[in-house]
Amino acid sequence: GFITNDGKWIITNRHVIEGADRAVVRDGLGKVRHVKEYYLDEGQDIALLVLHNPFPANQAVQPTDIIDPTGGDELFLMGYPLADVLGAHHPSITEGIVSKEAGFRNEKTEFLITANLNQGNSGGPIFSVDGRVLGIAVAKLDKTKFLKENNSIPEDVNIGIKGQEVRRFLDVKQLPSSDARPIMSPRDAYTALRSKVVLIVAIDE
């Protein structure tokens, strides 16, 4: 997920947290916070986690910096894929572009990206190269199922939920920001953005 609302909230996927009795989050710098309560979007795979104690406000993505993807936009995907194998102490970063402004079967609330998703990327932020959030990672096309149904193996099809859906869920009234900002290299982006990305551990008791 990622931090917003001056450090008080976390945005992630609904399927990450739904049904959990409690949850903890750890940011990309190793600081841990406990989740007080959470809210689920009925129509989209989005959830809001409210923290007992906020992260520092400078780690938060401003709601107006949750923008909308455009085809061809370069991007960075950050998260904690395959944490049980690769480790969970540091977020990973991958590069890609917005390959389509709609999702699987032309779903208008989603978009396709070329950056690879794996289990554990769910709910992670998809950043623009100037540090704004284009959306959140949600799924990848199941190659095995697609092969059985269509007798062909697709290249990776990776899906994000658009920023507009996150803004709708948060009831953001202001227009998305559009001011010019420096373009970051992957190294600069990792340094600047890792503190905004969180690992979520959902616990069933």
C-alpha positions, 0 to 999 in steps of 0.5 A: 500500500501507500501512505496518504492523509498526512500519514494517517491512512494507508491505501491498498487493495480490498483483497489484501485486508478484507476479513482480517481481524487486525493488521500491522504495516511497516514502511520502507524505512522499517517503521511499524504502525498498527491499524485501528480500523479499515474501510472497503470500497464496495465497487472496486478492489480498494481499501482504506486503513486508518492507523493508531499512530500516523507516519510522519506527514512528509511520507504521505502522498497528497490526495491531489497527487493521485492522478490519472494514467495516460498511454505511454507514461513511464512509471515505477511500480513499488511493493513487496512481491514474493516477500516470503522468498525475496524478503520483506525488509525493503520494497522493490522497484520495477520500471515500465510504461502504461501500455493501455488506458483500459484494463482487461476486456477494456475495463475503464476503471483499470489500466495495463502496465508493462512493469511485472506484478507478482504476488505481494505487489497487490495494493502497491503504488504505481508512481509516475516518474515525477513521483505522483501516483497513477494508481495501485497494482491489483492483478496479473492475467492468469497465464495457465487459465488463459492457456486452457481457455484460449489455447495460447500463452499471453505475455505478461498482462499486468493490471492497475486500478486508476487514480481516479478510482482512488480519488473517488473512494477518498472523496477528493474534491480538488482537481489532480495536480499538474505542476511541472516536477523533475523527472526521476531516475530509478535510483532517485525514485527509490530513494525519494519514494520508498518511505511512502510504500508500506508492507501490510500484514493482515492477521486472522485470529 
